[in-house]
Amino acid sequence: MPSPSEPEILSKLAAEIVAGTALYQADETFEDVLPTAADLARKLNYRLETVKKKLRVLKDHHLIQSVGMTPKRYRFNRWALKELEPDSPLFELFCDPESPAFIQPDPHHRIYR
């Protein structure tokens, strides 16, 4: 079985974090609906080191934010999508409507460039 590609891993991680963020926004009193790195590794069947490395990529682009300290949980920052450079691989992955990992912007959100 071939290893998943970086875009595939990033898109699956982002999808899980987006889903957790939607639940969290529906009821902000329960942080435990936001996924931890260990939750993501277990659910997606990836090594924890791989998950942490890819979470760092998403965090470096401000697409995710950590919430809490122990355990650290992650929520998605849709506003950071508008800050991605158009030539960025993450822009192609998350902002191109033709991409399978496209993330629908919020209704209040400005249109992608």
Helices and strands as residue ranges (DSSP letters): H 6-26, G 31-33, H 37-44, H 48-60, E 64-67, E 73-76, G 78-83, H 89-95
